[in-house]
Amino acid sequence: MFKDFTSFVARSPKAENVLPFAASAAPRAATPTAPPVPPLHVPSPEEIELQQSLELKSQLHEVLLERLNLAVIDKVEPEELRRDVGALVTEELRQSNTPVRAEKLKTLVDELMDEVLGLGPLEPLMADPTVNDILVNGHRNVYVERNGILERARARFRDERHLLRIIEKIVSRVGRRVDESNPWVDARLEDGSRVNAIIRPCSIDGPSLSIRKFSRNPLTLDRLVEIGTLNDAAARFLESLVEARMNILISGGTGSGKTTLLNAISAAIDHRSRIVTIEDAAELQLQQAHVVRLETRPPNPNGQGAVMQRDLVRNALRMRPDRIIVGEVRGPEAFDMLQAMNTGHDGSMTTVHANSARDALARIEQMVTMVGADMPLSAIRSQVAAGLHIVVQLARLSDGRRRIVSISELTGLEGNVIMLQDIFVFRKKGKAEDGTVLGEFTPTGIRPRCVEALVEAGLKIDPADFTVKRG
C-alpha cells in the first residue's frame, strides 16, 4: 500500500499538494546543482598535424637507432650520414605505405639528423642567432628569449622520455649525471652555453631545462657601446683599468650580462700574461693564448671526489698566475680570492650576484664569514677595501635591455664603512610609447682617485671623460 502511494505521488502532476503538512513543516532544501562540465578540448588541425608528425618521427628514430652503427657515428662525415639517414627514411616510408611530400621528407631528415647528432627539437633554436635563452617547462612547453622578451616557441618534445633523453645527452658529454638521487645538474654545451636541468621528483610537472646561449662571436666593448650598454668614455675607462691591473668586481642580477662584460673587458689583458680561470661551468671565452681553464667537479655517486671553487682558487695560487679570474664567487672562495688580490695577483676579476654596488660588497663580506674563521668585521672590510678597486653594476631593465647602471670606485675605509664613489651612472628619464626605457649613461663629475695609478702605468687619461657635459 505504501509503495503504491509513493508511486502515485511521484506520478502526480501536483505531487506537492498531496502532502501539505510536509510542505508547511519545513522549507524544501534547494537541489544542489552539479558544477558545469568543462568543455572537452578539441585539438586544432595544427595540433593534430604536429602530433602525427611527432609520432612518425618517433617511429623513424627508433628504426635509425636499430640500424645505424652508433659506435662509429661520430667518425662519419655529416653529408654521408645525411645520405644514409635519407635512404633509411625513404625505405621505411615505402614499406609502411606512408606518403610524404618531398619538402616534408627533407624536414623529416633534418629533424632526425638533429635527434641523432644534436639536441632534437632544440637544435633549430640553438642555431637561431636571435635566441638568447631557451626555457623548457615540460615536454609540451618551450619558450625562448629574444631581445629580452620571452615568447613561446613551436618546438615540442614527443613525451617526457624524449626530453629526458636529450637532457642525458647534454650532461653525459661533460661527465655529469642526472637521476632521482641527483635530480638537478649544471652543465655546458660545446660552444660554452650554460645548461641547468632539473627532473622529477623535484620538478613536479616534469623535467625542466634552461639553456643560456653564448654567442659564437663574443661581444666586444665596441659592440657594447653600439648597443647602448655603456658609452665611449666608460669603455675607455674600463680598458684602462684592466691594462693598469686594477682588481674589478662585476655585479648584477641573473641574466644581466656579467659574464658577457667580463669576456669583453678581458680583451684588454696583455697577451703575455698567464691567466688562470676558475668556474663552476666553463663559459668564459678569453681571447688570449696563455689561459689555463679550471672547472669544478660534483661528487661521484658515493658522495666523494667533489672539487669546489675554493680548492681551485687555492691551487691556482701555486700555478704562477699573473691574473686570476673567477667566473662567479658564491661561497667561501671569496676569502681566497681576496687573499690573492691582496698578495700580488693584481688585475684579477670576478663576478657576484647583487642588486647594487653596496649590496655586492655586503655579499662579499658575508661569503668571507662562510670560511668559519672568527674574523672581526673590521678585518674583513679592511681586506675588501684593500683588495677591490672597482665595482661595475649591471641590470636588465624592464624593456629587456642590459645596461651598466654604475661604475663605482672603492676609496678606502672611513671608520668601519667602505667608501664608494660613483664615477659613471645610468640616469633613467622615463619610458617611450613602445616600452623602451629612456635614459643616459653619464659621468658624475667625480675624478677617480685611481687616475694617478693609471697615469703611472703609462696610460693616457682624458679628464674630459669624467666631466659632466652641460646643455
C-alpha positions as CSV (number, residue, x, y, z in Angstrom):
1,M,0.0,0.0,0.0
2,F,2.7,2.5,1.0
3,K,4.7,1.5,-2.1
4,D,1.7,2.2,-4.3
5,F,1.0,5.5,-2.6
6,T,4.6,6.6,-3.1
7,S,4.4,5.7,-6.8
8,F,1.3,7.7,-7.2
9,V,2.8,10.7,-5.6
10,A,5.8,10.5,-7.9
11,R,3.5,10.3,-10.9
12,S,1.0,13.0,-9.9
13,P,1.5,16.4,-11.7
14,K,0.5,18.1,-8.5
15,A,2.5,16.0,-6.1
16,E,3.5,19.0,-4.0
17,N,-0.2,19.4,-2.9
18,V,-0.7,15.8,-1.8
19,L,1.2,16.2,1.5
20,P,0.5,19.8,2.5
21,F,1.7,19.1,6.1
22,A,5.2,18.2,4.8
23,A,5.5,21.5,2.9
24,S,4.4,23.5,5.9
25,A,6.7,21.7,8.4
26,A,9.9,22.8,6.7
27,P,11.0,24.6,3.6
28,R,12.3,22.4,0.8
29,A,16.0,22.2,0.5
30,A,17.4,23.5,-2.8
31,T,18.5,20.8,-5.0
32,P,22.3,21.1,-5.4
33,T,23.4,21.8,-8.9
34,A,26.3,20.0,-10.3
35,P,29.3,22.1,-11.4
36,P,29.4,22.8,-15.1
37,V,31.4,20.2,-17.0
38,P,34.2,22.0,-18.8
39,P,34.1,21.5,-22.5
40,L,36.4,18.9,-23.9
41,H,39.4,20.3,-25.6
42,V,39.1,19.7,-29.3
43,P,42.5,19.6,-31.0
44,S,43.0,22.1,-33.8
45,P,44.2,20.8,-37.2
46,E,47.6,22.3,-36.5
47,E,47.8,20.3,-33.2
48,I,46.7,17.1,-34.9
49,E,49.3,17.5,-37.6
50,L,52.0,18.3,-35.1
51,Q,51.2,15.2,-33.0
52,Q,51.1,13.0,-36.1
53,S,54.5,14.4,-37.2
54,L,55.9,13.7,-33.7
55,E,54.7,10.1,-33.8
56,L,56.1,9.5,-37.3
57,K,59.4,11.0,-36.3
58,S,59.5,8.8,-33.2
59,Q,58.9,5.6,-35.3
60,L,61.6,6.6,-37.7
61,H,64.0,7.5,-34.9
62,E,63.6,4.0,-33.4
63,V,64.3,2.4,-36.7
64,L,67.5,4.6,-37.1
65,L,68.7,3.6,-33.6
66,E,68.3,-0.1,-34.6
67,R,70.0,0.1,-38.0
68,L,72.7,2.8,-37.6
69,N,76.1,1.9,-36.1
70,L,76.1,4.4,-33.2
71,A,79.6,3.4,-32.1
72,V,81.2,5.0,-35.2
73,I,78.6,7.6,-36.0
74,D,80.9,10.5,-34.8
75,K,83.5,9.5,-37.4
76,V,81.1,9.7,-40.3
77,E,81.0,12.9,-42.4
78,P,77.7,14.7,-41.9
79,E,76.8,14.6,-45.6
80,E,77.4,10.9,-45.8
81,L,75.4,10.4,-42.7
82,R,72.6,12.5,-44.2
83,R,72.5,10.3,-47.3
84,D,72.3,7.2,-45.2
85,V,69.5,8.6,-43.0
86,G,67.6,9.8,-46.1
87,A,67.9,6.3,-47.6
88,L,66.7,4.6,-44.5
89,V,63.8,7.0,-44.0
90,T,62.7,6.6,-47.7
91,E,62.8,2.8,-47.4
92,E,60.9,2.8,-44.1
93,L,58.2,5.1,-45.5
94,R,57.8,3.0,-48.6
95,Q,57.5,-0.2,-46.6
96,S,54.8,1.3,-44.4
97,N,52.9,2.9,-47.3
98,T,53.2,6.3,-45.7
99,P,53.1,9.0,-48.4
100,V,55.2,12.1,-47.6
101,R,55.8,15.1,-49.8
102,A,59.3,16.0,-50.9
103,E,59.6,19.1,-48.7
104,K,58.2,17.2,-45.7
105,L,60.7,14.4,-46.3
106,K,63.6,16.9,-46.2
107,T,62.2,18.3,-43.0
108,L,62.0,14.8,-41.5
109,V,65.6,14.0,-42.4
110,D,66.8,17.3,-40.9
111,E,64.9,16.7,-37.7
112,L,66.2,13.1,-37.5
113,M,69.8,14.3,-38.0
114,D,69.2,16.7,-35.1
115,E,68.0,13.8,-33.0
116,V,71.0,11.6,-33.8
117,L,73.7,14.3,-33.7
118,G,72.2,17.2,-31.8
119,L,69.6,18.2,-29.3
120,G,66.5,17.2,-31.2
121,P,63.7,19.9,-31.3
122,L,66.1,22.4,-29.7
123,E,68.7,22.3,-32.5
124,P,67.0,24.9,-34.7
125,L,66.7,27.2,-31.7
126,M,70.4,26.7,-30.9
127,A,71.2,27.7,-34.5
128,D,69.0,30.8,-34.3
129,P,71.3,33.8,-33.6
130,T,68.3,35.9,-32.3
131,V,67.6,33.5,-29.5
132,N,69.4,34.2,-26.2
133,D,67.8,31.8,-23.8
134,I,65.8,28.5,-24.2
135,L,63.5,27.5,-21.4
136,V,61.8,24.1,-21.5
137,N,58.9,23.6,-19.0
138,G,58.0,20.0,-19.5
139,H,57.9,18.3,-22.9
140,R,55.0,20.4,-24.2
141,N,56.1,24.0,-23.4
142,V,59.2,25.6,-24.9
143,Y,59.9,29.3,-24.5
144,V,62.7,31.5,-25.9
145,E,64.0,34.9,-25.1
146,R,64.6,37.3,-28.0
147,N,65.8,40.9,-27.2
148,G,65.0,40.4,-23.6
149,I,61.4,39.3,-24.2
150,L,60.0,35.8,-23.6
151,E,57.9,34.2,-26.3
152,R,56.6,30.7,-26.9
153,A,58.3,28.5,-29.4
154,R,56.8,26.0,-31.8
155,A,59.3,23.3,-30.7
156,R,57.8,20.3,-28.9
157,F,59.1,17.1,-27.4
158,R,57.2,13.8,-28.1
159,D,56.9,12.9,-24.5
160,E,58.7,13.2,-21.2
161,R,61.0,10.3,-22.1
162,H,62.1,12.1,-25.2
163,L,63.0,15.2,-23.2
164,L,64.9,13.1,-20.6
165,R,67.0,11.6,-23.4
166,I,68.1,15.0,-24.6
167,I,69.0,16.1,-21.1
168,E,71.0,12.9,-20.5
169,K,72.8,13.5,-23.8
170,I,73.8,17.0,-22.7
171,V,75.0,16.2,-19.2
172,S,76.8,13.0,-20.2
173,R,79.1,14.9,-22.6
174,V,80.6,16.8,-19.7
175,G,80.9,13.8,-17.4
176,R,77.9,14.6,-15.2
177,R,74.7,12.8,-14.4
178,V,71.1,13.4,-13.5
179,D,68.7,10.9,-11.9
180,E,66.4,10.5,-9.0
181,S,69.2,10.6,-6.5
182,N,70.8,13.7,-8.2
183,P,67.7,15.4,-9.7
184,W,69.4,18.7,-10.8
185,V,72.6,19.4,-12.7
186,D,74.6,22.3,-14.1
187,A,76.4,21.6,-17.4
188,R,77.6,23.3,-20.5
189,L,77.5,22.7,-24.2
190,E,80.5,22.5,-26.5
191,D,80.0,26.2,-27.5
192,G,80.1,27.3,-23.9
193,S,76.3,27.7,-23.5
194,R,75.2,27.2,-19.9
195,V,72.7,24.5,-19.1
196,N,70.6,23.7,-16.0
197,A,68.3,20.7,-15.8
198,I,66.0,19.5,-13.0
199,I,63.8,16.4,-13.2
200,R,61.3,14.6,-11.0
201,P,60.7,14.4,-8.1
202,C,61.9,18.0,-7.6
203,S,60.3,19.2,-10.8
204,I,56.7,18.4,-10.2
205,D,55.3,18.9,-13.7
206,G,58.1,17.1,-15.5
207,P,61.7,17.8,-16.5
208,S,62.7,21.5,-16.8
209,L,65.7,22.6,-19.0
210,S,67.2,26.0,-19.2
211,I,69.9,26.9,-21.7
212,R,71.7,30.3,-21.7
213,K,73.2,30.6,-25.1
214,F,76.6,32.0,-25.8
215,S,77.3,34.0,-28.9
216,R,79.7,32.3,-31.3
217,N,81.2,35.8,-31.7
218,P,81.8,37.2,-28.2
219,L,80.7,40.8,-27.8
220,T,83.5,43.4,-27.6
221,L,83.5,46.7,-25.7
222,D,83.0,48.5,-29.0
223,R,79.9,46.4,-29.7
224,L,78.6,47.0,-26.2
225,V,78.9,50.8,-26.8
226,E,77.0,50.4,-30.1
227,I,74.0,48.7,-28.4
228,G,74.0,51.2,-25.6
229,T,75.3,49.2,-22.7
230,L,77.8,52.0,-21.9
231,N,79.3,55.0,-23.6
232,D,82.8,55.6,-25.1
233,A,84.2,57.3,-22.1
234,A,83.2,54.5,-19.8
235,A,84.6,51.9,-22.2
236,R,88.0,53.7,-22.3
237,F,88.0,53.9,-18.5
238,L,87.3,50.1,-18.2
239,E,90.0,49.3,-20.7
240,S,92.5,51.5,-18.8
241,L,91.6,49.8,-15.5
242,V,92.3,46.3,-17.0
243,E,95.6,47.4,-18.5
244,A,96.7,49.0,-15.2
245,R,95.9,45.8,-13.4
246,M,93.1,47.1,-11.2
247,N,91.0,44.5,-9.4
248,I,87.4,44.6,-10.7
249,L,84.2,43.1,-9.3
250,I,81.3,42.8,-11.7
251,S,77.9,42.7,-10.0
252,G,74.4,42.2,-11.3
253,G,71.3,40.1,-11.2
254,T,70.6,36.8,-13.1
255,G,70.9,37.4,-16.9
256,S,72.2,40.9,-16.6
257,G,75.2,40.3,-18.7
258,K,78.0,39.9,-16.1
259,T,79.9,37.1,-18.0
260,T,79.5,39.0,-21.3
261,L,81.1,42.1,-19.8
262,L,83.8,40.1,-18.2
263,N,84.6,38.5,-21.6
264,A,84.6,41.9,-23.2
265,I,86.9,43.7,-20.8
266,S,89.3,40.8,-20.6
267,A,90.3,41.5,-24.2
268,A,92.4,44.4,-22.8
269,I,94.6,42.0,-20.8
270,D,98.2,41.8,-22.0
271,H,98.7,38.7,-24.2
272,R,102.0,38.0,-22.4
273,S,100.1,37.4,-19.1
274,R,99.4,34.0,-17.7
275,I,95.7,33.8,-16.9
276,V,94.0,31.2,-14.7
277,T,90.2,31.0,-14.9
278,I,88.1,29.2,-12.3
279,E,84.4,28.4,-13.0
280,D,81.6,26.1,-11.9
281,A,80.7,25.5,-15.6
282,A,83.3,26.8,-18.0
283,E,81.7,29.7,-20.0
284,L,84.4,32.4,-20.2
285,Q,85.7,33.0,-23.8
286,L,89.1,34.7,-23.3
287,Q,91.0,35.6,-26.5
288,Q,94.5,35.3,-25.0
289,A,96.7,32.4,-25.9
290,H,98.1,31.8,-22.4
291,V,95.0,30.7,-20.5
292,V,94.6,27.8,-18.1
293,R,90.9,26.9,-17.6
294,L,89.8,25.2,-14.4
295,E,86.4,23.8,-13.7
296,T,84.8,22.4,-10.5
297,R,83.6,18.8,-10.3
298,P,80.5,17.4,-8.5
299,P,80.7,14.5,-6.1
300,N,80.5,10.9,-7.5
301,P,77.6,8.6,-6.7
302,N,79.3,7.8,-3.4
303,G,79.4,11.4,-2.4
304,Q,83.1,11.7,-2.8
305,G,85.6,13.3,-5.2
306,A,83.9,16.8,-5.3
307,V,86.2,19.7,-6.3
308,M,85.0,23.0,-5.1
309,Q,85.8,26.5,-6.4
310,R,87.8,27.2,-3.2
311,D,90.0,24.2,-3.9
312,L,90.7,25.5,-7.4
313,V,91.4,29.1,-6.2
314,R,94.0,27.8,-3.7
315,N,95.6,25.6,-6.3
316,A,95.7,28.4,-8.8
317,L,97.9,30.4,-6.4
318,R,100.6,27.7,-6.9
319,M,100.4,27.9,-10.7
320,R,102.3,31.1,-11.1
321,P,99.3,33.1,-12.5
322,D,99.6,36.8,-13.5
323,R,95.9,37.2,-13.1
324,I,93.2,35.0,-11.6
325,I,89.6,35.3,-13.0
326,V,86.8,33.6,-11.0
327,G,83.7,33.2,-13.1
328,E,81.5,33.9,-10.1
329,V,82.1,33.9,-6.3
330,R,79.2,32.4,-4.3
331,G,80.8,30.9,-1.2
332,P,84.0,30.7,0.9
333,E,86.2,31.0,-2.2
334,A,85.6,34.8,-1.8
335,F,88.1,34.8,1.1
336,D,90.8,33.1,-1.1
337,M,90.1,35.4,-3.9
338,L,90.6,38.5,-1.7
339,Q,93.8,37.0,-0.4
340,A,95.0,36.6,-4.0
341,M,94.1,40.2,-4.8
342,N,96.0,41.4,-1.7
343,T,99.1,39.3,-2.3
344,G,100.4,40.3,-5.7
345,H,97.8,39.0,-8.2
346,D,96.8,42.4,-9.3
347,G,94.4,42.7,-12.3
348,S,92.2,39.8,-11.0
349,M,88.5,39.9,-11.8
350,T,85.3,38.1,-10.7
351,T,81.5,38.4,-10.7
352,V,78.8,38.3,-8.0
353,H,75.0,38.3,-7.8
354,A,73.8,41.5,-6.2
355,N,71.4,44.3,-6.9
356,S,73.7,47.2,-6.3
357,A,77.4,48.0,-5.8
358,R,76.9,48.4,-2.0
359,D,75.0,45.1,-1.8
360,A,77.8,43.4,-3.8
361,L,80.3,44.4,-1.1
362,A,78.0,43.2,1.6
363,R,77.7,39.8,-0.1
364,I,81.4,39.5,-0.3
365,E,81.7,40.2,3.4
366,Q,79.0,37.5,4.1
367,M,80.9,35.0,1.9
368,V,84.1,35.6,3.7
369,T,82.4,34.7,7.0
370,M,81.4,31.3,5.5
371,V,85.1,30.3,5.8
372,G,84.4,29.6,9.5
373,A,87.2,31.6,11.0
374,D,86.3,34.0,13.7
375,M,87.3,37.2,11.8
376,P,86.1,40.5,13.1
377,L,84.0,42.5,10.6
378,S,86.6,45.4,10.6
379,A,89.3,43.0,9.4
380,I,87.0,41.6,6.6
381,R,86.2,45.1,5.4
382,S,89.8,46.1,5.5
383,Q,90.6,43.2,3.2
384,V,87.7,44.1,0.8
385,A,88.7,47.8,0.7
386,A,92.3,46.9,0.0
387,G,91.7,44.1,-2.5
388,L,89.0,45.6,-4.7
389,H,89.3,48.8,-6.7
390,I,86.2,49.0,-8.9
391,V,82.7,47.6,-8.8
392,V,80.7,47.6,-12.1
393,Q,77.0,47.2,-11.6
394,L,74.8,45.8,-14.4
395,A,71.0,45.4,-14.6
396,R,68.4,44.1,-17.1
397,L,65.9,46.8,-17.5
398,S,62.1,46.4,-17.8
399,D,62.4,46.5,-21.6
400,G,64.8,43.6,-21.6
401,R,67.9,45.6,-22.4
402,R,71.0,45.0,-20.4
403,R,72.9,48.1,-19.3
404,I,75.7,49.1,-17.0
405,V,74.0,51.2,-14.3
406,S,77.1,52.3,-12.4
407,I,80.9,52.2,-12.3
408,S,82.0,52.8,-8.7
409,E,85.4,53.2,-7.1
410,L,86.4,52.0,-3.6
411,T,88.2,54.8,-1.9
412,G,89.1,53.1,1.4
413,L,87.6,52.9,4.9
414,E,86.1,55.7,6.9
415,G,85.7,54.3,10.4
416,N,84.2,50.9,9.8
417,V,82.5,51.8,6.5
418,I,83.8,51.0,3.0
419,M,83.6,54.2,1.0
420,L,82.2,54.1,-2.6
421,Q,82.0,56.9,-5.1
422,D,80.2,56.6,-8.5
423,I,82.3,57.6,-11.5
424,F,79.6,56.8,-14.2
425,V,75.9,56.2,-13.7
426,F,72.9,55.5,-15.9
427,R,70.1,58.0,-15.2
428,K,66.6,56.9,-16.2
429,K,64.3,59.5,-17.9
430,G,61.1,57.6,-18.2
431,K,59.7,55.3,-20.9
432,A,58.9,55.6,-24.6
433,E,55.5,54.6,-26.0
434,D,56.9,51.2,-27.1
435,G,58.1,50.5,-23.5
436,T,61.7,51.3,-24.1
437,V,63.4,52.7,-21.0
438,L,64.8,56.1,-21.8
439,G,68.0,57.3,-20.1
440,E,71.5,58.5,-20.4
441,F,74.9,57.0,-19.3
442,T,76.9,59.9,-18.0
443,P,79.9,60.7,-15.7
444,T,79.1,62.0,-12.3
445,G,81.8,64.7,-12.5
446,I,84.0,63.0,-9.8
447,R,87.6,62.4,-10.8
448,P,88.6,58.9,-9.9
449,R,91.4,58.6,-7.3
450,C,92.9,55.8,-9.3
451,V,93.7,58.2,-12.2
452,E,97.2,58.7,-10.8
453,A,97.8,54.9,-10.8
454,L,96.6,54.8,-14.4
455,V,99.0,57.6,-15.5
456,E,101.8,55.8,-13.7
457,A,101.0,52.7,-15.7
458,G,101.7,54.7,-18.9
459,L,98.1,55.2,-19.9
460,K,96.7,58.5,-21.3
461,I,93.6,59.6,-19.5
462,D,91.4,62.4,-20.8
463,P,90.0,64.5,-18.0
464,A,87.0,65.3,-20.2
465,D,85.8,61.7,-19.9
466,F,84.9,62.5,-16.3
467,T,83.3,65.9,-16.9
468,V,79.6,66.4,-16.9
469,K,78.5,67.9,-20.2
470,R,76.1,70.7,-19.8
471,G,73.2,71.5,-22.1
